[in-house]
Amino acid sequence: MSTTFPALNCRNPPRGFMMDEIMDAPFKEIADVASLDEFLSSANGSAAILFKHSNTCGVSARAYREMAHVNQPVGIVIVQHARPLSDEIEKRWSLAHETPQVLIVREGKLVWDASHSNVKAAEVEAAVASAEL
């Protein structure tokens, strides 16, 4: 079951952090494999965005703020809450575990990914647009 995830959960938000930036963020928390499959199928053949996030990492907090500016639903996997799901994502798409990490999946196939400082909202949206062609 996916739930709305409205706010950053980070012990030490970075300097200049603005909670208002993310209150209306498009995140849907994904905590298990069933929720992942539900989120992906809800895309109805379109590209779906997954964001693996660590709530104790400053780099991930920066990536979270970036992802809050994406203009479509983002399935968020908080690795501290969903380590078995994170492991399944690694296995399913043959990826090394990284956080932060963004994946774009279309029709069950990984079509784009980025991690760490490469997580930028504009690049994610461009990759989604490209995946839709």
SULDA-V203880 format. One record per pair of residues at least 24 apart in sequence whose ideal C-beta (glycine too) atoms are under 10 Angstrom apart, sorted by sequence separation. I is the first residue (numbers start at 1). J is the second residue. D is the distance in whole Angstrom. If there is no record, write none. Layout:
i=I j=J d=D
i=I j=J d=D
//
This chain:
i=3 j=27 d=9
i=4 j=28 d=6
i=5 j=29 d=4
i=27 j=51 d=8
i=29 j=53 d=10
i=48 j=72 d=9
i=49 j=73 d=7
i=50 j=74 d=8
i=51 j=75 d=7
i=52 j=76 d=8
i=53 j=77 d=7
i=54 j=78 d=8
i=55 j=79 d=8
i=56 j=80 d=7
i=77 j=101 d=9
i=103 j=127 d=10
i=104 j=128 d=6
i=107 j=131 d=10
i=2 j=27 d=10
i=3 j=28 d=7
i=4 j=29 d=7
i=5 j=30 d=9
i=26 j=51 d=10
i=47 j=72 d=9
i=48 j=73 d=8
i=49 j=74 d=5
i=50 j=75 d=5
i=51 j=76 d=5
i=52 j=77 d=5
i=53 j=78 d=5
i=54 j=79 d=5
i=55 j=80 d=6
i=102 j=127 d=8
i=106 j=131 d=5
i=2 j=28 d=4
i=3 j=29 d=5
i=27 j=53 d=9
i=46 j=72 d=9
i=48 j=74 d=9
i=49 j=75 d=7
i=50 j=76 d=8
i=51 j=77 d=7
i=52 j=78 d=8
i=53 j=79 d=7
i=54 j=80 d=7
i=55 j=81 d=8
i=77 j=103 d=10
i=104 j=130 d=9
i=105 j=131 d=9
i=106 j=132 d=8
i=2 j=29 d=6
i=3 j=30 d=9
i=48 j=75 d=7
i=49 j=76 d=9
i=50 j=77 d=7
i=51 j=78 d=9
i=52 j=79 d=6
i=53 j=80 d=9
i=104 j=131 d=6
i=1 j=29 d=9
i=2 j=30 d=6
i=3 j=31 d=8
i=53 j=81 d=10
i=74 j=102 d=8
i=75 j=103 d=9
i=104 j=132 d=10
i=1 j=30 d=9
i=2 j=31 d=8
i=43 j=72 d=9
i=1 j=31 d=8
i=2 j=32 d=10
i=43 j=73 d=8
i=52 j=82 d=9
i=75 j=105 d=9
i=1 j=32 d=8
i=42 j=73 d=8
i=2 j=34 d=9
i=3 j=35 d=9
i=43 j=75 d=9
i=54 j=86 d=10
i=70 j=102 d=9
i=1 j=34 d=8
i=2 j=35 d=5
i=42 j=75 d=9
i=52 j=85 d=9
i=67 j=100 d=8
i=1 j=35 d=6
i=2 j=36 d=9
i=39 j=73 d=8
i=52 j=86 d=6
i=66 j=100 d=9
i=39 j=74 d=10
i=40 j=75 d=8
i=67 j=102 d=7
i=2 j=38 d=6
i=39 j=75 d=4
i=63 j=99 d=8
i=64 j=100 d=7
i=66 j=102 d=9
i=1 j=38 d=8
i=2 j=39 d=6
i=27 j=64 d=9
i=38 j=75 d=9
i=39 j=76 d=10
i=52 j=89 d=7
i=63 j=100 d=4
i=39 j=77 d=10
i=52 j=90 d=9
i=60 j=98 d=10
i=62 j=100 d=8
i=63 j=101 d=8
i=25 j=64 d=8
i=36 j=75 d=7
i=50 j=89 d=7
i=60 j=99 d=5
i=61 j=100 d=9
i=63 j=102 d=8
i=2 j=42 d=9
i=25 j=65 d=9
i=27 j=67 d=8
i=35 j=75 d=8
i=59 j=99 d=8
i=60 j=100 d=4
i=26 j=67 d=8
i=27 j=68 d=8
i=36 j=77 d=8
i=59 j=100 d=6
i=60 j=101 d=9
i=22 j=64 d=7
i=25 j=67 d=7
i=26 j=68 d=8
i=35 j=77 d=9
i=57 j=99 d=6
i=10 j=53 d=9
i=15 j=58 d=10
i=21 j=64 d=10
i=22 j=65 d=6
i=25 j=68 d=4
i=26 j=69 d=9
i=27 j=70 d=9
i=50 j=93 d=9
i=52 j=95 d=9
i=56 j=99 d=10
i=57 j=100 d=7
i=9 j=53 d=9
i=10 j=54 d=9
i=11 j=55 d=8
i=12 j=56 d=8
i=14 j=58 d=6
i=17 j=61 d=7
i=21 j=65 d=6
i=24 j=68 d=8
i=25 j=69 d=8
i=26 j=70 d=6
i=30 j=74 d=10
i=54 j=98 d=10
i=55 j=99 d=9
i=8 j=53 d=9
i=10 j=55 d=5
i=11 j=56 d=6
i=12 j=57 d=10
i=13 j=58 d=9
i=14 j=59 d=9
i=17 j=62 d=9
i=21 j=66 d=10
i=22 j=67 d=9
i=23 j=68 d=9
i=25 j=70 d=8
i=26 j=71 d=7
i=28 j=73 d=6
i=30 j=75 d=5
i=31 j=76 d=10
i=32 j=77 d=10
i=52 j=97 d=8
i=54 j=99 d=4
i=9 j=55 d=4
i=10 j=56 d=7
i=11 j=57 d=10
i=12 j=58 d=7
i=22 j=68 d=4
i=26 j=72 d=6
i=27 j=73 d=8
i=28 j=74 d=7
i=29 j=75 d=8
i=30 j=76 d=7
i=31 j=77 d=8
i=36 j=82 d=9
i=52 j=98 d=7
i=53 j=99 d=6
i=54 j=100 d=7
i=8 j=55 d=8
i=9 j=56 d=9
i=10 j=57 d=8
i=11 j=58 d=10
i=14 j=61 d=6
i=17 j=64 d=10
i=18 j=65 d=8
i=21 j=68 d=6
i=22 j=69 d=9
i=26 j=73 d=5
i=27 j=74 d=5
i=28 j=75 d=5
i=29 j=76 d=5
i=30 j=77 d=5
i=31 j=78 d=8
i=35 j=82 d=9
i=52 j=99 d=5
i=53 j=100 d=6
i=54 j=101 d=10
i=74 j=121 d=10
i=5 j=53 d=9
i=10 j=58 d=8
i=13 j=61 d=6
i=14 j=62 d=6
i=17 j=65 d=7
i=21 j=69 d=8
i=26 j=74 d=5
i=27 j=75 d=8
i=28 j=76 d=7
i=29 j=77 d=8
i=30 j=78 d=9
i=51 j=99 d=9
i=52 j=100 d=6
i=53 j=101 d=8
i=12 j=61 d=8
i=13 j=62 d=10
i=16 j=65 d=9
i=25 j=74 d=8
i=26 j=75 d=10
i=27 j=76 d=4
i=29 j=78 d=7
i=32 j=81 d=10
i=33 j=82 d=9
i=36 j=85 d=6
i=51 j=100 d=7
i=52 j=101 d=4
i=53 j=102 d=10
i=10 j=60 d=8
i=11 j=61 d=10
i=18 j=68 d=10
i=26 j=76 d=9
i=31 j=81 d=6
i=32 j=82 d=7
i=35 j=85 d=8
i=51 j=101 d=7
i=52 j=102 d=8
i=70 j=120 d=10
i=71 j=121 d=9
i=74 j=124 d=8
i=10 j=61 d=5
i=13 j=64 d=10
i=14 j=65 d=8
i=25 j=76 d=9
i=27 j=78 d=10
i=30 j=81 d=10
i=31 j=82 d=5
i=33 j=84 d=8
i=34 j=85 d=10
i=50 j=101 d=8
i=51 j=102 d=5
i=52 j=103 d=8
i=63 j=114 d=9
i=66 j=117 d=10
i=69 j=120 d=9
i=70 j=121 d=5
i=8 j=60 d=9
i=9 j=61 d=10
i=13 j=65 d=9
i=29 j=81 d=8
i=30 j=82 d=7
i=32 j=84 d=8
i=33 j=85 d=6
i=36 j=88 d=7
i=50 j=102 d=7
i=51 j=103 d=8
i=63 j=115 d=8
i=67 j=119 d=7
i=69 j=121 d=4
i=70 j=122 d=9
i=72 j=124 d=9
i=8 j=61 d=6
i=29 j=82 d=8
i=31 j=84 d=9
i=32 j=85 d=6
i=36 j=89 d=7
i=49 j=102 d=7
i=50 j=103 d=4
i=63 j=116 d=7
i=66 j=119 d=6
i=67 j=120 d=9
i=68 j=121 d=8
i=69 j=122 d=8
i=71 j=124 d=10
i=72 j=125 d=8
i=10 j=64 d=8
i=31 j=85 d=7
i=49 j=103 d=7
i=50 j=104 d=8
i=62 j=116 d=9
i=63 j=117 d=8
i=65 j=119 d=10
i=66 j=120 d=5
i=67 j=121 d=6
i=70 j=124 d=6
i=71 j=125 d=7
i=9 j=64 d=9
i=30 j=85 d=7
i=33 j=88 d=5
i=48 j=103 d=9
i=49 j=104 d=6
i=50 j=105 d=6
i=60 j=115 d=10
i=62 j=117 d=8
i=63 j=118 d=9
i=64 j=119 d=9
i=66 j=121 d=5
i=69 j=124 d=9
i=70 j=125 d=6
i=8 j=64 d=5
i=32 j=88 d=9
i=33 j=89 d=9
i=36 j=92 d=9
i=48 j=104 d=7
i=49 j=105 d=8
i=59 j=115 d=9
i=60 j=116 d=9
i=63 j=119 d=4
i=65 j=121 d=9
i=66 j=122 d=9
i=69 j=125 d=9
i=72 j=128 d=7
i=7 j=64 d=10
i=8 j=65 d=8
i=47 j=104 d=5
i=48 j=105 d=5
i=59 j=116 d=6
i=62 j=119 d=8
i=63 j=120 d=9
i=66 j=123 d=9
i=67 j=124 d=7
i=71 j=128 d=9
i=47 j=105 d=7
i=48 j=106 d=7
i=59 j=117 d=7
i=63 j=121 d=10
i=66 j=124 d=8
i=70 j=128 d=8
i=5 j=64 d=10
i=30 j=89 d=9
i=33 j=92 d=9
i=47 j=106 d=4
i=48 j=107 d=10
i=57 j=116 d=10
i=60 j=119 d=9
i=8 j=68 d=8
i=46 j=106 d=7
i=47 j=107 d=9
i=48 j=108 d=10
i=50 j=110 d=9
i=59 j=119 d=9
i=7 j=68 d=10
i=45 j=106 d=7
i=46 j=107 d=9
i=52 j=113 d=10
i=43 j=105 d=8
i=45 j=107 d=6
i=43 j=106 d=8
i=48 j=111 d=10
i=49 j=112 d=9
i=50 j=113 d=9
i=52 j=115 d=8
i=43 j=107 d=9
i=47 j=111 d=7
i=40 j=105 d=6
i=47 j=112 d=8
i=39 j=105 d=9
i=40 j=106 d=9
i=53 j=119 d=10
i=40 j=107 d=9
i=41 j=108 d=10
i=52 j=119 d=10
i=40 j=108 d=7
i=51 j=119 d=8
i=5 j=74 d=9
i=9 j=78 d=7
i=36 j=105 d=9
i=5 j=75 d=10
i=2 j=73 d=9
i=5 j=76 d=5
i=9 j=80 d=9
i=37 j=108 d=10
i=9 j=81 d=9
i=2 j=75 d=7
i=5 j=78 d=8
i=51 j=124 d=9
i=2 j=76 d=9
i=49 j=124 d=6
i=49 j=125 d=9
i=47 j=124 d=10
i=49 j=127 d=9
i=49 j=128 d=7
i=47 j=127 d=8
i=48 j=128 d=9
i=47 j=128 d=5
i=46 j=128 d=8
i=47 j=129 d=9
i=49 j=131 d=10
i=47 j=130 d=9
i=48 j=131 d=9
i=47 j=131 d=4
i=46 j=131 d=8
i=47 j=132 d=6
i=46 j=132 d=6
i=45 j=132 d=10
//
